[in-house]
Amino acid sequence: MPNLGKRSRGYIAALTLVATGVCWADPYIGEVEAHAGRVDANSNTNYIGGSATLYLQAVDTTGLPLAEAAFLNRATDIYAYLTFFDSDYDDGQNMGVGGEVYFPHTMFYAAASFNRTDADSGKNDSWTITGGITPAENLRLTTSYTEDAGYDPNIDAKYVLLLPGEQSLNLEAGFYDDDVNSYNAGFDFYLNNSTSAGAALSDSGSQTSYTFRGRHFFNPSFYVDAQYTTADSSDEVTVKAGLRF
């Protein structure tokens, strides 16, 4: 495997260099992001990767929290991602493509994605389809089916509450009617349109995890993101840097 630490620093440094040299104003139509992280568990794992998203129409950020602009604009998109991982017992890569569609002049939403994991231990492909509605402004309700896991009744909800001034609140929750009734919930509080801090909880029955996260936009085009997740048997740190154009 290549040196993931050097590759990580190179990706993020490149994004920083471009962002400081060129400042594109909103609205934006695309976004690229680099990420790197480490999981400390029985088998420690380092990973690094990137993603790219293209929107079919320009996303207007005027007066909106920058991290939620695409959601609040009901923006249709296509995306791709690639992550390399290196653990004590296995090396490989995870890749995928997908897209989201908000059907114009209706409340309907759909998404689909394909994921492939190619590791020393083997290869696995899976796909997911999601359907949903947007019954009220800034609210989305969805349910998903994953091909290799089958379908258990499930629902995910996302709502962004715009507060006076530049403050806002993102609320997310999910429930899965599986053998253990898994659930998750999280929030992000936007101090202003550029800066947020949040936390999330996930319970899968066998394990409970807590995530603490934050994001800051240095300008409408460039942001950094960090999060820390602690679970019963592992800890994970992830850092990201993104550029919009």
C-alpha positions as CSV (number, residue, x, y, z in Angstrom):
1,M,0.0,0.0,0.0
2,P,1.2,3.6,-0.6
3,N,2.0,5.8,2.3
4,L,-1.5,7.1,3.3
5,G,-0.1,9.8,5.6
6,K,1.8,11.5,2.8
7,R,-1.0,11.1,0.3
8,S,-3.5,12.7,2.9
9,R,-1.3,15.7,3.5
10,G,-0.8,16.1,-0.3
11,Y,-4.6,16.1,-1.0
12,I,-5.5,18.5,1.7
13,A,-2.5,20.8,1.0
14,A,-3.6,20.9,-2.7
15,L,-7.1,22.0,-1.8
16,T,-5.8,24.6,0.6
17,L,-3.4,26.0,-2.1
18,V,-6.2,26.3,-4.7
19,A,-8.6,27.8,-2.2
20,T,-6.2,30.5,-1.1
21,G,-5.2,31.3,-4.7
22,V,-8.7,31.4,-6.2
23,C,-11.9,32.4,-4.4
24,W,-15.1,31.5,-6.4
25,A,-18.2,33.2,-5.3
26,D,-21.6,31.5,-4.8
27,P,-23.7,30.1,-6.3
28,Y,-21.8,26.8,-7.0
29,I,-22.4,23.8,-9.2
30,G,-19.8,21.4,-8.1
31,E,-17.8,20.3,-5.0
32,V,-14.6,18.2,-4.4
33,E,-13.6,16.9,-1.0
34,A,-10.6,15.1,0.4
35,H,-10.8,13.1,3.7
36,A,-8.5,11.2,5.9
37,G,-9.0,9.3,9.2
38,R,-8.0,6.6,11.6
39,V,-10.0,4.0,13.5
40,D,-8.4,2.7,16.7
41,A,-9.9,-0.7,17.5
42,N,-8.8,-4.4,17.7
43,S,-7.6,-3.9,14.1
44,N,-6.4,-0.3,13.6
45,T,-7.3,1.2,10.3
46,N,-6.0,4.3,8.4
47,Y,-7.9,5.6,5.4
48,I,-7.8,8.4,2.9
49,G,-9.9,9.3,-0.1
50,G,-11.9,11.9,-2.0
51,S,-15.3,12.6,-3.5
52,A,-16.8,14.8,-6.2
53,T,-20.3,16.0,-6.6
54,L,-21.9,17.8,-9.6
55,Y,-25.3,19.6,-9.3
56,L,-27.6,19.8,-12.3
57,Q,-28.4,23.4,-11.5
58,A,-26.4,26.0,-9.6
59,V,-26.9,26.0,-5.8
60,D,-27.7,29.4,-4.4
61,T,-26.3,30.1,-1.0
62,T,-27.7,33.5,-0.4
63,G,-28.7,33.9,3.3
64,L,-28.4,30.2,4.0
65,P,-26.0,28.1,6.1
66,L,-23.4,27.1,3.6
67,A,-23.3,23.4,4.6
68,E,-27.1,23.0,4.1
69,A,-27.4,25.1,0.9
70,A,-27.9,22.1,-1.4
71,F,-30.5,20.5,0.8
72,L,-32.4,23.7,1.2
73,N,-32.3,24.3,-2.6
74,R,-33.6,20.8,-3.2
75,A,-30.6,20.3,-5.5
76,T,-30.4,17.3,-7.8
77,D,-26.9,15.8,-8.0
78,I,-24.6,13.0,-9.1
79,Y,-21.5,12.0,-7.2
80,A,-18.6,9.6,-7.0
81,Y,-16.1,8.7,-4.2
82,L,-13.0,6.6,-3.6
83,T,-11.4,5.6,-0.3
84,F,-8.2,3.6,0.3
85,F,-7.8,1.8,3.6
86,D,-5.0,0.1,5.3
87,S,-5.6,-2.0,8.5
88,D,-3.6,-4.5,10.5
89,Y,-5.2,-7.4,8.7
90,D,-6.6,-6.1,5.5
91,D,-5.9,-3.5,2.7
92,G,-8.1,-2.3,0.0
93,Q,-10.4,0.4,-1.4
94,N,-14.0,1.4,-1.3
95,M,-15.6,3.2,-4.2
96,G,-19.0,4.2,-5.3
97,V,-21.3,6.4,-7.4
98,G,-24.8,7.7,-6.8
99,G,-27.3,10.5,-7.3
100,E,-30.2,12.3,-5.8
101,V,-33.3,13.7,-7.5
102,Y,-35.9,16.2,-6.3
103,F,-38.8,15.9,-8.7
104,P,-39.7,19.5,-9.8
105,H,-43.0,20.9,-8.6
106,T,-43.7,17.8,-6.4
107,M,-42.9,16.7,-2.9
108,F,-41.1,13.5,-4.2
109,Y,-37.5,12.6,-3.7
110,A,-35.4,9.6,-4.9
111,A,-31.8,8.5,-4.6
112,A,-29.7,5.5,-5.7
113,S,-26.1,4.4,-5.1
114,F,-23.7,1.6,-6.0
115,N,-20.8,0.7,-3.7
116,R,-17.9,-1.7,-4.3
117,T,-15.3,-2.8,-1.7
118,D,-12.2,-4.5,-3.1
119,A,-9.9,-5.7,-0.4
120,D,-7.3,-8.4,0.1
121,S,-10.0,-10.4,2.0
122,G,-12.4,-10.3,-0.9
123,K,-14.7,-8.2,-3.0
124,N,-18.3,-7.1,-2.3
125,D,-20.8,-5.1,-4.4
126,S,-24.0,-3.6,-3.1
127,W,-26.6,-1.0,-4.2
128,T,-29.2,1.1,-2.4
129,I,-32.3,2.8,-3.5
130,T,-34.1,5.5,-1.5
131,G,-37.5,7.0,-1.8
132,G,-39.0,9.9,0.1
133,I,-41.1,13.0,0.4
134,T,-40.6,16.6,1.3
135,P,-44.0,17.3,3.0
136,A,-43.0,20.7,4.5
137,E,-40.4,23.3,3.7
138,N,-36.9,22.2,4.8
139,L,-38.2,18.7,5.8
140,R,-37.4,15.4,4.1
141,L,-38.6,11.9,5.1
142,T,-37.1,8.8,3.4
143,T,-36.9,5.1,3.5
144,S,-34.2,2.9,1.9
145,Y,-33.6,-0.6,0.5
146,T,-30.1,-2.1,0.3
147,E,-29.7,-5.1,-2.0
148,D,-27.4,-7.3,0.1
149,A,-29.2,-6.6,3.4
150,G,-32.8,-6.8,2.3
151,Y,-35.5,-4.4,3.6
152,D,-36.6,-3.8,7.1
153,P,-39.0,-1.0,7.6
154,N,-37.0,2.1,8.2
155,I,-37.3,5.9,8.2
156,D,-34.9,8.8,8.1
157,A,-35.8,12.4,8.7
158,K,-33.9,15.6,8.2
159,Y,-35.1,19.1,9.0
160,V,-33.3,22.5,8.9
161,L,-34.8,25.2,11.1
162,L,-33.7,28.7,10.1
163,L,-33.4,31.0,13.2
164,P,-33.2,34.8,13.3
165,G,-30.1,36.3,12.0
166,E,-27.6,33.8,10.6
167,Q,-28.2,31.0,13.1
168,S,-29.9,27.8,12.2
169,L,-30.3,24.2,13.4
170,N,-30.1,20.9,11.5
171,L,-31.9,18.0,13.0
172,E,-31.6,14.4,11.8
173,A,-33.0,11.1,13.1
174,G,-33.5,7.5,11.9
175,F,-35.2,4.3,13.0
176,Y,-34.8,0.8,11.6
177,D,-37.3,-1.9,12.5
178,D,-34.6,-4.7,12.5
179,D,-33.9,-7.4,15.1
180,V,-32.7,-4.8,17.6
181,N,-34.6,-1.6,16.6
182,S,-31.5,0.4,15.6
183,Y,-31.8,4.2,15.8
184,N,-29.7,7.3,15.3
185,A,-30.1,11.0,16.0
186,G,-28.0,14.1,15.6
187,F,-27.9,17.9,15.3
188,D,-25.7,20.7,14.0
189,F,-26.0,24.2,15.4
190,Y,-24.9,26.9,13.0
191,L,-23.4,29.9,14.9
192,N,-23.6,31.7,11.6
193,N,-23.8,30.7,8.0
194,S,-20.1,29.6,8.0
195,T,-19.5,27.7,11.3
196,S,-21.3,24.8,12.9
197,A,-20.8,22.4,15.8
198,G,-22.8,19.2,16.3
199,A,-23.2,15.8,17.8
200,A,-24.8,12.5,17.0
201,L,-25.8,9.2,18.6
202,S,-26.2,5.8,17.0
203,D,-27.4,2.6,18.6
204,S,-27.2,-0.7,16.6
205,G,-28.1,-2.9,19.6
206,S,-24.6,-4.5,19.9
207,Q,-22.9,-1.1,19.9
208,T,-23.6,2.5,20.8
209,S,-21.5,5.3,19.3
210,Y,-21.3,9.1,19.9
211,T,-20.0,11.6,17.4
212,F,-18.8,15.2,17.9
213,R,-18.3,17.3,14.8
214,G,-17.6,20.7,13.5
215,R,-17.3,22.5,10.1
216,H,-16.0,26.0,9.1
217,F,-16.1,27.8,5.8
218,F,-13.2,30.2,5.4
219,N,-15.0,31.6,2.4
220,P,-18.0,30.4,0.3
221,S,-15.7,28.1,-1.6
222,F,-13.4,26.4,0.9
223,Y,-14.2,24.5,4.1
224,V,-12.6,22.2,6.7
225,D,-14.5,19.6,8.7
226,A,-13.5,17.4,11.7
227,Q,-15.3,14.8,13.7
228,Y,-14.5,12.3,16.5
229,T,-16.6,9.2,17.1
230,T,-16.3,7.0,20.2
231,A,-18.0,3.6,20.5
232,D,-17.9,0.7,22.9
233,S,-14.8,-0.9,21.3
234,S,-13.4,1.7,18.9
235,D,-12.5,5.4,18.4
236,E,-12.4,7.2,15.1
237,V,-11.0,10.6,14.0
238,T,-11.8,12.1,10.5
239,V,-10.7,15.3,8.9
240,K,-12.0,16.7,5.6
241,A,-11.3,19.7,3.3
242,G,-13.6,20.7,0.5
243,L,-13.7,23.1,-2.4
244,R,-16.7,24.4,-4.3
245,F,-16.8,25.9,-7.8
